[in-house]
């Protein structure tokens, strides 16, 4: 079984999660919006489901997927102690950019 990191390493799967963030979707809807064939979308959704990142509700021949935020919250909790590393770098970049002369084209 893949770890959450391995599952999320695939950009297509992250795109699927981004779509599901706003509302539940049918497989066909996701496939069309992301530009996948329906079988390929189903394959990625199966990986996301097996990792516990999405729920599926069967409605006759159709399958409606929804986001499960709990695993992402767990991932966020795990990342929290490491945030200082990039926040410090971004803060320093902001200070540096604030001290640079303005070279806008007029």
C-alpha positions as CSV (number, residue, x, y, z in Angstrom):
1,X,0.0,0.0,0.0
2,X,1.2,3.5,-0.9
3,X,1.9,6.1,1.8
4,X,0.0,9.4,1.7
5,X,3.1,11.1,0.4
6,X,3.4,8.6,-2.4
7,X,-0.2,9.0,-3.3
8,X,0.0,12.8,-3.3
9,X,3.3,12.9,-5.3
10,X,1.2,12.3,-8.4
11,X,0.1,15.8,-9.8
12,X,-3.1,14.3,-11.3
13,X,-4.2,13.0,-7.9
14,X,-3.6,16.4,-6.4
15,X,-5.7,18.0,-9.1
16,X,-8.5,15.5,-8.3
17,X,-8.4,16.5,-4.7
18,X,-8.4,20.2,-5.6
19,X,-11.6,19.6,-7.6
20,X,-13.2,17.6,-4.8
21,X,-12.4,20.4,-2.3
22,X,-15.4,22.4,-3.5
23,X,-18.0,19.7,-4.1
24,X,-18.6,16.0,-4.7
25,X,-18.1,14.8,-8.3
26,X,-18.9,11.9,-10.5
27,X,-16.0,10.1,-12.2
28,X,-17.0,11.4,-15.6
29,X,-17.1,15.0,-14.4
30,X,-13.6,14.7,-12.9
31,X,-12.2,13.0,-16.0
32,X,-13.6,15.7,-18.3
33,X,-12.4,18.7,-16.1
34,X,-8.9,17.3,-15.6
35,X,-8.6,15.9,-19.2
36,X,-8.4,12.2,-18.5
37,X,-10.1,9.2,-19.9
38,X,-12.7,7.8,-17.5
39,X,-10.8,4.6,-16.9
40,X,-7.7,6.5,-16.0
41,X,-9.6,8.8,-13.7
42,X,-11.1,5.7,-12.0
43,X,-7.7,4.3,-11.5
44,X,-6.4,7.4,-9.8
45,X,-9.6,7.6,-7.7
46,X,-9.1,4.0,-6.6
47,X,-5.6,4.9,-5.3
48,X,-7.0,7.9,-3.5
49,X,-9.8,5.8,-2.0
50,X,-7.4,3.1,-0.9
51,X,-5.3,5.8,0.8
52,X,-8.4,7.0,2.6
53,X,-8.3,10.4,1.0
54,X,-11.7,10.1,-0.8
55,X,-15.1,8.5,-0.1
56,X,-17.2,6.9,-2.8
57,X,-21.0,6.7,-2.9
58,X,-22.5,4.3,-5.4
59,X,-25.7,5.5,-7.0
60,X,-26.8,2.8,-9.5
61,X,-24.2,2.7,-12.3
62,X,-22.6,6.0,-11.1
63,X,-20.0,6.7,-8.5
64,X,-19.8,10.0,-6.7
65,X,-16.6,10.9,-5.0
66,X,-16.0,13.3,-2.0
67,X,-13.0,14.5,-0.2
68,X,-12.1,13.1,3.2
69,X,-10.2,16.0,4.9
70,X,-9.1,14.0,8.0
71,X,-6.0,12.4,6.4
72,X,-5.0,15.8,5.1
73,X,-5.4,17.3,8.6
74,X,-3.1,14.5,9.9
75,X,-0.6,15.4,7.2
76,X,-0.8,19.1,8.1
77,X,-0.3,18.2,11.8
78,X,2.8,16.3,10.8
79,X,4.2,19.1,8.7
80,X,3.6,21.8,11.4
81,X,7.0,21.4,13.2
82,X,8.8,21.9,9.8
83,X,7.0,25.1,8.7
84,X,9.5,27.3,10.4
85,X,12.1,26.3,7.9
86,X,10.3,27.7,4.8
87,X,8.5,30.5,6.7
88,X,11.9,31.8,7.9
89,X,13.2,31.7,4.3
90,X,10.1,33.4,2.9
91,X,10.3,36.1,5.6
92,X,14.0,36.8,4.7
93,X,13.0,36.9,1.0
94,X,10.3,39.5,1.8
95,X,12.7,41.7,3.7
96,X,15.2,41.4,0.8
97,X,12.6,42.3,-1.8
98,X,11.4,45.3,0.4
99,X,15.0,46.7,0.4
100,X,15.5,46.4,-3.4
101,X,15.1,49.5,-5.5
102,X,11.9,49.8,-7.6
103,X,12.7,49.1,-11.2
104,X,9.3,49.1,-12.7
105,X,8.9,50.0,-16.4
106,X,6.9,53.1,-16.9
